[in-house]
Every structure is written in C-alpha cells, then in structure tokens.
C-alpha cells in the first residue's frame, strides 16, 4: 500500500464518480478521448495530480486506456440490452440516464429500486431536479422506494484482498451510501418545499440480503436489471491510501431492459411482472426501516 497526500481520496472519488456517470450515459462515446487532464482539472477545480489519480481508478476498472502523448480513450461504457421493441425508439444504445429522464417526464413518477449504494440513482435524480427547476418538465408526484443492504450485514464485498478483516472498505461503502441517500432526500425535499413538485414520497428500507444485482422498476411497466460483477480493483481511501480490493461495479454493470406490453405472456411482460412481485415481497416481508430513530435515512419523506 502507498500513501498519497494533496487533495485526498474525497476529491479523487468526486472526479472519478462524475466521470463514471458521463461514461455510462455516453457523454464520452466509445473510442472517443476524454478532455485533457488540464481541462478536467480546471472544470473540477482540482489539481492535475487528483485528475491523474481519478483516471488511474477508471483505468483499473476498465473504463479507459491511456497512452503516452495520446490521452485517455474510452474502451468501455455501460450497456443496456433490451428484449423489447420499445428499445428501438432510439438509434443510439440505451443507457440509464435517458430512461430515468423519460420516467420524470410523466405526471406521476414511480421508481422501485434495489441497489447497493444508490450512487448512480442520486446522480440521475439530481439531473432531473435541474430539469424541473428549469421548467423543462413538471411531474406532479414522485414516489421512490429503495431497498439497500443493512449496514450490520457482513458482505463478501467490498473487502481488502489481502486482509478480509480490514474494516475500512465496508466503512467506506456505508459512508458512500449515506452521502447519496442524504443527497437524494435533500434534492427531493427541496423540490417539495419549493412547490416544484406537489407530492413527494421517498421511503428507504434495509434488508439482510447481499445485493447480487441492481433492479430498477420504472413507472410500473419498465425494468432495468443487472448483475454486480466481482472484480479486483484499486480503491483510494479518504486519506489517500490505496488498497487492492475485491469490489463490484455498479455504474459499469451491463443492464437488461424489459418492458411490459399488451401481451401478458411476452418475455418483457413476464420479466416485469416477476421483478415487481420480487420487489413487493422483499419490501413487505424482509426489508425494514433503520432501528435507530436518530437515523434520518429511513424516515419517510412525504
């Protein structure tokens, strides 16, 4: 392990997280080059050293490759495969961002989500909040239910590859989850209190199930589903320490897209029905709100 200083792991994570969202949504197309390190440093208000470390994280995860004098080229992006004709409505590969955007264009937005940290959801909801503030869209009701793993659950990832008892990576995971669930609550609460969205209902529950996939049920008739793939990658902690970790990719996971149609026996309809039933059963029978009443994460927002 090595120790680095300067702006610390928080700034590195902020830059790498934002770049992942852009990569997953196609802002930087496959085989294109990222902006120069100097431009990225200016945009994010960080040093070039921080940008270099963020790009190192993305190279480790397989998003980009870098060559001396050529910059960083995109070699991977999030991909959504669809089993339904609706996916052909765009000539471009579908990603999570446009589907969330479509959901928020309705009067009533309903999202049921089972995930590991809510990191990618937070990023996309913040984008939609800006569209609402700009009066581009005007949903009347937002209902969001989310299932997350309980903090007390001992999970096989993320963990230090060389020391399974190292508590720092689980603590980092829980900190990331709290940051993004807190951000979601703040964004949605502001939309409600500013009278931009008349009705907002956010509920978060925890379950003692290790997430092996992420699931988005969108407006009751579309589902995105993707498996978490365990990988080895370098994780940079808040103090700049680098740890070789067994982790999973969320933003980089391949997602399958399924749509309920007029045929109840079609593959799309069957998958949406099964996913909806799974979410409802876990929500009602296995998931619960945090026991600590001081924890604002589990308190319903209405």
C-alpha positions as CSV (number, residue, x, y, z in Angstrom):
1,X,0.0,0.0,0.0
2,X,1.1,3.5,-0.7
3,X,0.1,6.8,0.9
4,X,-0.6,9.9,-1.1
5,X,-1.4,13.4,0.0
6,X,-2.6,16.6,-1.7
7,X,-6.3,16.8,-2.0
8,X,-7.1,13.3,-0.7
9,X,-9.3,10.5,-1.7
10,X,-12.5,12.5,-1.4
11,X,-11.6,14.7,-4.3
12,X,-10.4,11.7,-6.3
13,X,-13.7,9.9,-5.7
14,X,-15.7,13.0,-6.7
15,X,-13.9,13.3,-10.0
16,X,-14.0,9.6,-10.8
17,X,-17.7,9.3,-9.8
18,X,-18.7,12.2,-12.1
19,X,-16.6,10.7,-15.0
20,X,-18.2,7.3,-14.5
21,X,-21.7,8.9,-14.8
22,X,-20.6,10.6,-18.1
23,X,-19.1,7.4,-19.4
24,X,-22.1,5.3,-18.5
25,X,-24.5,7.8,-20.2
26,X,-22.5,8.1,-23.4
27,X,-21.3,11.7,-22.8
28,X,-17.9,10.3,-23.9
29,X,-18.7,7.8,-26.6
30,X,-16.8,4.5,-27.1
31,X,-13.4,5.0,-28.6
32,X,-13.5,8.8,-28.1
33,X,-10.9,10.6,-25.9
34,X,-11.6,12.3,-22.6
35,X,-10.7,16.0,-22.3
36,X,-7.1,16.7,-21.4
37,X,-6.0,16.4,-17.8
38,X,-5.5,20.2,-17.7
39,X,-9.1,20.8,-18.8
40,X,-10.6,18.3,-16.4
41,X,-8.5,19.9,-13.5
42,X,-9.9,23.3,-14.4
43,X,-13.5,22.0,-14.7
44,X,-13.5,20.2,-11.4
45,X,-11.3,22.8,-9.6
46,X,-8.7,20.3,-8.5
47,X,-5.0,19.6,-9.2
48,X,-3.7,17.6,-12.1
49,X,-2.5,15.1,-9.6
50,X,-6.0,14.5,-8.5
51,X,-7.2,14.1,-12.1
52,X,-4.4,11.6,-12.7
53,X,-5.4,9.5,-9.7
54,X,-9.1,9.6,-10.8
55,X,-8.1,8.4,-14.3
56,X,-6.0,5.7,-12.7
57,X,-9.1,4.4,-10.9
58,X,-11.0,4.4,-14.2
59,X,-8.2,2.5,-15.9
60,X,-8.2,-0.1,-13.2
61,X,-12.0,-0.5,-13.6
62,X,-11.5,-1.0,-17.4
63,X,-13.4,2.2,-18.5
64,X,-10.4,3.8,-20.3
65,X,-6.9,3.2,-21.5
66,X,-4.1,5.8,-21.6
67,X,-1.1,6.0,-23.8
68,X,1.8,8.5,-23.5
69,X,1.1,11.5,-25.6
70,X,-2.4,10.3,-26.8
71,X,-4.6,10.9,-23.8
72,X,-7.3,8.6,-22.3
73,X,-9.5,6.7,-24.7
74,X,-12.9,5.2,-23.8
75,X,-12.9,1.5,-24.1
76,X,-15.9,0.6,-22.1
77,X,-19.3,2.1,-21.3
78,X,-22.4,0.9,-19.6
79,X,-24.6,-1.0,-22.0
80,X,-28.3,-1.8,-21.8
81,X,-29.6,-4.8,-23.7
82,X,-33.3,-4.8,-24.4
83,X,-35.7,-7.7,-25.0
84,X,-38.5,-5.4,-26.2
85,X,-39.3,-3.4,-29.4
86,X,-39.6,-0.2,-27.4
87,X,-35.8,-0.1,-27.1
88,X,-35.6,0.6,-30.9
89,X,-37.2,4.1,-30.4
90,X,-33.6,5.5,-30.3
91,X,-30.9,4.9,-32.8
92,X,-28.3,5.1,-30.1
93,X,-27.5,2.5,-27.4
94,X,-29.8,3.0,-24.4
95,X,-28.4,3.9,-21.0
96,X,-29.9,4.5,-17.6
97,X,-30.0,8.3,-17.8
98,X,-32.4,8.6,-20.7
99,X,-34.8,6.1,-19.2
100,X,-34.8,8.0,-15.9
101,X,-35.4,11.2,-17.9
102,X,-38.4,9.6,-19.7
103,X,-39.8,8.5,-16.3
104,X,-39.6,12.0,-15.0
105,X,-41.5,13.4,-18.0
106,X,-44.7,11.8,-16.7
107,X,-47.1,13.5,-14.3
108,X,-46.6,10.7,-11.8
109,X,-43.1,9.2,-11.4
110,X,-42.8,5.8,-9.7
111,X,-39.4,4.2,-9.0
112,X,-38.9,1.0,-7.1
113,X,-35.2,0.3,-6.7
114,X,-33.0,-2.4,-5.1
115,X,-29.3,-1.5,-5.2
116,X,-26.0,-1.4,-3.3
117,X,-25.4,2.3,-2.6
118,X,-27.9,4.5,-4.6
119,X,-24.8,6.3,-6.1
120,X,-25.9,6.2,-9.7
121,X,-29.6,6.9,-8.9
122,X,-28.6,10.0,-6.9
123,X,-26.6,11.4,-9.9
124,X,-29.5,10.9,-12.3
125,X,-32.2,12.3,-10.0
126,X,-30.1,15.4,-9.5
127,X,-30.1,15.9,-13.2
128,X,-33.9,15.6,-13.3
129,X,-34.2,18.1,-10.5
130,X,-32.4,20.6,-12.6
131,X,-34.8,20.0,-15.5
132,X,-37.7,20.6,-13.1
133,X,-36.2,23.8,-11.8
134,X,-35.7,25.0,-15.4
135,X,-39.4,24.3,-16.0
136,X,-38.5,21.7,-18.8
137,X,-40.5,19.0,-17.0
138,X,-43.2,19.3,-14.3
139,X,-44.1,16.0,-12.6
140,X,-46.9,16.3,-10.1
141,X,-46.0,13.3,-7.9
142,X,-42.7,11.4,-7.3
143,X,-42.8,8.1,-5.4
144,X,-39.5,6.4,-4.7
145,X,-39.0,3.3,-2.7
146,X,-35.5,1.9,-2.3
147,X,-34.1,-1.3,-0.8
148,X,-30.5,-1.2,0.5
149,X,-28.4,-3.8,2.3
150,X,-28.4,-3.4,6.1
151,X,-25.2,-1.9,7.5
152,X,-24.8,-4.7,10.0
153,X,-24.8,-7.3,7.2
154,X,-21.4,-8.9,6.7
155,X,-21.0,-8.9,2.9
156,X,-18.2,-10.5,0.8
157,X,-17.5,-7.2,-0.9
158,X,-16.1,-4.7,-0.8
159,X,-13.1,-6.1,1.1
160,X,-9.4,-5.9,1.3
161,X,-8.0,-8.6,-1.0
162,X,-5.2,-9.3,1.5
163,X,-7.0,-8.8,4.8
164,X,-10.6,-9.8,5.0
165,X,-10.9,-8.3,8.5
166,X,-9.9,-4.8,7.4
167,X,-12.9,-2.6,8.3
168,X,-12.0,0.4,6.1
169,X,-13.7,-0.7,2.9
170,X,-17.1,-1.6,4.5
171,X,-16.9,1.7,6.3
172,X,-16.2,3.5,3.0
173,X,-19.2,1.7,1.4
174,X,-21.5,2.8,4.2
175,X,-20.2,6.3,4.0
176,X,-20.9,6.5,0.3
177,X,-24.4,5.1,0.8
178,X,-25.1,7.7,3.5
179,X,-23.8,10.5,1.3
180,X,-26.0,9.6,-1.7
181,X,-29.2,8.7,0.2
182,X,-28.8,12.0,2.1
183,X,-28.4,13.8,-1.2
184,X,-31.5,12.1,-2.6
185,X,-33.5,13.2,0.4
186,X,-32.3,16.7,0.2
187,X,-32.9,17.1,-3.5
188,X,-36.4,15.6,-3.3
189,X,-37.3,17.6,-0.2
190,X,-36.3,20.8,-1.8
191,X,-38.5,20.1,-4.8
192,X,-41.4,19.6,-2.4
193,X,-40.8,22.6,-0.1
194,X,-40.2,24.9,-3.1
195,X,-43.6,23.8,-4.5
196,X,-41.9,22.5,-7.7
197,X,-43.4,19.0,-7.2
198,X,-46.6,19.0,-5.1
199,X,-46.3,15.4,-3.8
200,X,-43.0,13.6,-3.0
201,X,-42.9,10.2,-1.2
202,X,-39.4,8.8,-0.5
203,X,-39.0,5.6,1.6
204,X,-35.8,3.7,2.2
205,X,-35.7,0.3,3.8
206,X,-32.8,-2.1,4.6
207,X,-32.6,-5.9,4.3
208,X,-30.1,-8.5,5.3
209,X,-29.6,-9.7,1.7
210,X,-26.2,-9.3,-0.1
211,X,-27.1,-7.5,-3.4
212,X,-26.1,-9.6,-6.3
213,X,-27.9,-7.4,-8.8
214,X,-29.4,-4.0,-9.2
215,X,-33.0,-3.6,-10.1
216,X,-35.0,-0.5,-11.3
217,X,-38.8,-0.8,-11.7
218,X,-39.7,2.3,-13.6
219,X,-43.3,3.6,-13.6
220,X,-44.6,0.0,-13.1
221,X,-44.0,-1.0,-16.7
222,X,-40.3,-1.0,-17.4
223,X,-37.5,-2.8,-15.6
224,X,-33.7,-2.5,-15.7
225,X,-31.8,-5.4,-14.2
226,X,-28.1,-6.0,-14.0
227,X,-25.8,-8.3,-12.1
228,X,-23.0,-7.0,-9.9
229,X,-19.7,-8.5,-11.2
230,X,-17.0,-9.0,-8.5
231,X,-13.7,-7.6,-9.7
232,X,-10.2,-6.7,-8.4
233,X,-9.6,-3.0,-8.4
234,X,-7.5,-0.4,-6.6
235,X,-9.6,1.7,-4.1
236,X,-8.3,5.0,-2.9
237,X,-9.4,5.8,0.7
238,X,-10.2,9.2,2.1
239,X,-6.6,9.6,3.4
240,X,-5.1,8.8,0.0
241,X,-4.2,5.2,0.9
242,X,-4.5,2.7,-2.0
243,X,-6.0,-0.7,-1.2
244,X,-6.2,-3.7,-3.6
245,X,-9.9,-4.6,-3.1
246,X,-12.5,-7.2,-4.1
247,X,-15.3,-5.0,-5.2
248,X,-18.2,-4.8,-7.6
249,X,-19.1,-2.4,-10.4
250,X,-22.4,-0.7,-10.3
251,X,-22.2,2.1,-12.9
252,X,-20.4,-0.2,-15.2
253,X,-22.7,-3.2,-15.0
254,X,-24.5,-4.3,-18.1
255,X,-28.2,-3.8,-17.7
256,X,-31.0,-5.6,-19.4
257,X,-34.1,-3.7,-20.3
258,X,-37.6,-5.2,-20.2
259,X,-41.0,-3.5,-21.0
260,X,-44.5,-4.7,-20.2
261,X,-46.6,-4.8,-23.3
262,X,-50.1,-5.8,-24.3
263,X,-49.2,-9.5,-24.4
264,X,-49.2,-10.8,-20.8
265,X,-47.2,-13.8,-21.9
266,X,-44.4,-11.9,-23.7
267,X,-40.9,-12.1,-22.4
268,X,-40.9,-8.4,-21.4
269,X,-44.3,-8.6,-19.6
270,X,-43.3,-11.8,-17.7
271,X,-40.0,-10.2,-16.5
272,X,-41.6,-7.0,-15.4
273,X,-44.3,-9.0,-13.5
274,X,-41.7,-11.2,-11.8
275,X,-39.5,-8.3,-10.9
276,X,-42.4,-6.4,-9.5
277,X,-43.5,-9.3,-7.4
278,X,-40.0,-9.9,-6.1
279,X,-39.6,-6.2,-5.0
280,X,-43.0,-6.2,-3.3
281,X,-42.3,-9.4,-1.4
282,X,-38.9,-8.3,-0.2
283,X,-40.2,-4.8,0.7
284,X,-43.1,-6.2,2.8
285,X,-41.5,-9.3,4.3
286,X,-37.8,-8.8,4.6
287,X,-37.0,-5.1,4.4
288,X,-37.3,-2.8,7.4
289,X,-36.5,0.8,8.4
290,X,-33.4,1.5,10.4
291,X,-33.9,0.8,14.1
292,X,-32.1,3.9,15.3
293,X,-34.8,6.7,15.3
294,X,-32.0,9.3,15.0
295,X,-31.1,7.9,11.6
296,X,-32.8,10.1,9.0
297,X,-32.2,7.7,6.2
298,X,-35.1,5.5,6.9
299,X,-37.6,8.2,7.8
300,X,-40.3,8.5,5.1
301,X,-40.2,11.8,3.2
302,X,-43.7,13.0,2.2
